[in-house]
């Protein structure tokens, strides 16, 4: 209990604008995956997938994690969902540290409140089972329906909520009879079944056709508003993050590099990588095609570059960038960046020191 | 230049069916378009719209259960070529096809990992292509050309010894492009060449394609579901829906003077990074089942403007008006016989009443 006392939620939120206290909070998460068998004498190689990751999810608000493949966004979501165990760092749910939760992040109680929606609705539903089965399982496991009639009513209500109407027809269908968008709606309904307070959506629309993506995102936004959910929206599409998220957190090669209110971050991106990402996004409304500054691809995370991992691509890289990671600099209220262009101070964060107030 | 010299590929009334136990699927029906020399022609559509099938038909890559049911795909050789009359790709025999493919027309496939052989080095795969078409060259000549090719797409020649799994996604796609360029083709079909790539790499590959096109003067048929990408790079584009072209014109016209409600919906399915944040609704409903197409216009169940005629009669691809002959659309809204008051002033409302999921919620309420 002592740990939770020291770093209680109240101490961290000095920010006055954060009127809604967070429901789920990640502090300084770090994740290292072992790779290969490792030879008898050699050192075990590891993938440094996530470094010093902190985020706050508040009821009724959407936070977007934006980054390319290998940026650690899915790893972060899976740690938050309790699927992976963080190498270090802590997760707080309603202000209670995971270390003080009975059963920790693997407990049924935690899973009831924090639900994950997967990227690929073609893989996340079981082809052998009907929609009824997919929705009945969580309702039974989390005791949301007592009798058979109750169960049927609840399933139909869930289908209605995700606009799969007429629900009576969808209930007995098999996944292969549905289109991609309809399947993703079933996956969303399944995530809603335990009445969660946090939804983690891992690229929920990237496998879907362009014309139905907005429908699904609009649906998630409607559900978030109706049920006051805290929504984490993971995407590689920064333009969609602008529309659907209140806050954007940009990640690169496992490091969080910039975060802020979505409009402010997109209008005035500070980190060279955020600027690169914005200039690369296809946009018919763009006036001219400017050349990319900082081309290239993400580094290998087995031997990531020291210091700021963007430095090999960064046109502004200085000596200090190659050795240390910059301290978080607050540009404006809630808008911060980790870049030596804006500070000379080094980041000293370790898993024992509480994070600065994340937006 | 005469009109004949300008065109490199003229596809006329092509149709492709897939045979299945549950019935024949008309994946492509009666599609015509032409590609000019040196231009990027975009084919846009969702999955199942027939865009890849169409491209595969033109390249004669389809196998049973797919069958080309009719039409012609005329390829016009360079004006200085000895053979000046057009070649109908669909009529070539096996030997002629072998000679034609890759020398005149090559293909870049969607998934570079699947297009490359995982157990052969990049060098072997490039030289394999060269050796097949020019069997009597010296080993060094093959190697020199391979070096030339990878340099062209921005890969260091040292990487020739690499195997596909040692390369990043972007580099693999570059290798596939290098192989497509190996024999200096006049036309390259690119089937979603950047779909699996990150945005930054995607943009690099796109500018690489544009540079190469400007240097070597080949034409590109660029297939993608991402209309925002096409509107940046294409000269002409065609939008496909349920196996048919629904709108076709040059880029500026498609963007500024959108006619078909589906095109309009697609263009308004992408949030923009610039300008005012406004409410966007996408297109309600979902793409149709090709085995069981709705009667009339296949788009009518999702269309806010659907009238009685849309449910019964398929609109043919027609010029929008006499002044814009190169702007074609297949929509009854522009048929004066059916719309005596003229087309609607704005296509902006996309809400269909019988689809309650088309949310009226203001998505911006939470965002500001």
Interface residues (C-beta under 8 A of the other chain):
Chain A: X60 X61 X62 X68 X69 X162 X163 X165 X179 X180 X181 X182 X209 X210 X211 X212 X213 X214 X215 X217 X218 X219 X221 X222 X224 X225 X236 X237 X238 X239 X240 X242 X243 X244 X245 X246 X262 X263 X266 X276 X277 X278 X279 X280 X281 X282 X283 X284 X285 X286 X289 X292 X295 X296 X297 X298
Chain B: X46 X47 X168 X169 X170 X198 X199 X200 X201 X202 X203 X204 X207 X225 X226 X227 X228 X229 X231 X232 X255 X265 X266 X267 X269 X270 X271 X272 X273 X274 X275 X277 X280 X281 X282 X283 X284 X286 X287 X356 X357 X358 X359 X361 X363 X365 X366 X367 X368
